[in-house]
Amino acid sequence: MITTLIEPATGEPLTDVPRVSVDDVDRAVRNAQRAFTGEWRRINTRDRARLMNKLAALIRENADELATMESRNVGKPIRDSRDEVGLAANVFEYYAGATNKIGGQTIPGAASGVLLSFREPVGPCGIIVPWNFPIAITSWKSAPALAMGNTVVLKPAEQTPLTAMRLAELALEAGFPEGVFTVLTGSGSEIGEAIIKHPLIRKVAFTGSTEVGMNVMRLAADDIKRVSLELGGKSANVIFDDCDFDRAIASAASSSLGNAGQDCCARSRVLVQQSIYDKFSKALVDAFHAINVGDPLRDETEMGPLVTTSHRERVMQYIDKGKAEGATLACGGEVPSQRGSYLSPTVFLDAKPEMTIVRDEIFGPVVAVMPFRDEAEAIALANDSLYGLSGSIWTRDIGRALRVARAIETGNLSINSGSSVHLEAPFGGVKRSGLGRELGLQALDHYTEWKTVYIDTQS
Ligand code: NDP
């Protein structure tokens, strides 16, 4: 069986990829278990690090191919794909450094013996990756798992599997033993669930929608599997009237339109202090008009098409709801005439907290702008969400910046910046945005089990 992938920029077939069967899942997980208890377990930590560094080097050597593949498969601008391929290489290098630095302890306890703790690998890990940042998220989960001596069975999203498949080839070329890093293609409901339910899978790492994440957690509960979830978001961008206006405008556009808004960290709720609301709204609309939308393979393109036409239809339904519920459509909201699944950058002004466009994760190039009076109202509006993944605060008052940062319920936040992801720092969400942290040394906690060994030293 095959899946025909469609190129988002053209709407034309891109290539065919195989779809595996549930029997293939069983074979792959058994191979992963064999590798886990066999050759991979016996490799010493320095050699494991060498393999990971070799894979990072191969990612860099093949960066042009991987970036073009990602842009054609996902529709994202080539300069973003280049950054994400570079990030994937950095992630493998970062965790290569952890292989021989993360260990157990000797613990003071009973005088008659010695207490030791070991940090053991968990076992075969089932990893499920979405379509919005395929190679980046593949690396965030696989690299810490492999660094700690686990094996990986990974399923990319059905419509965007190409860079993960290529990574599996590069891992073999780097010298990873067979069965250590396996990529399986197919649908989430069939192949994803078969991986999660397989009795030999000990840990499940998932990025995707909150709804599917809830199902993943239920399925993992049957065997008490470890679960980490990186889910949706509806992050607030809080703009105070003493901000650096031009930087705040530029960031409000880039941090909501990056990846065409198909980003769990998108600052899709823009909260603006009343005293600068009109001026800011006008400048934001101008900035949205100025975004260079076009062919993802051109260097100057800032925003490409959405991932599929069916996803664009979903986003259009939200735009219709925004209009019907009374928000002011200030720009965008249209499907351009060119082929491919493009959608123009869209600003809704005068949004209200109860509107669907303010509550739901739209996952498209759409922002909802709302005014606030003071710090207390800004915090209340920012926290009025089921999600808590990312966000920004713009002010020159450092005291206020820190007060508001502490008060906002979220896993990540930046002050006078639109960034969310820093490879060396923990990343993840609170509330319905997820469970657990990726990146940083904290990610290694998911992929190790503490084992305590007591040695009685009495004669
Ligand atoms: P999904 O949550 O459906 O997909 C994410 C991954 O999970 C894909 O690999 C998918 O596989 C897999 N999956 C789907 N169903 C199951 C299942 N029952 N068991 C195991 N794995 C499964 O996201 P969508 O692609 O449908 O996007 C819908 C919405 O989710 C977006 O509009 C956005 O709001 C949110 N989302 C958030 C992301 C984030 O980064 N936090 C990423 C992606 C989506 P397959 O595609 O092969 O079916």
Residues whose N, C-alpha, C, O or C-beta is under 5 A from the ligand:
A	BS01	NDP	I128 V129 P130 W131 N132 K155 P156 A157 E158 G186 S187 G188 S189 G192 E193 T207 G208 S209 V212 E230 L231 G232 C264 E361 I362 F363
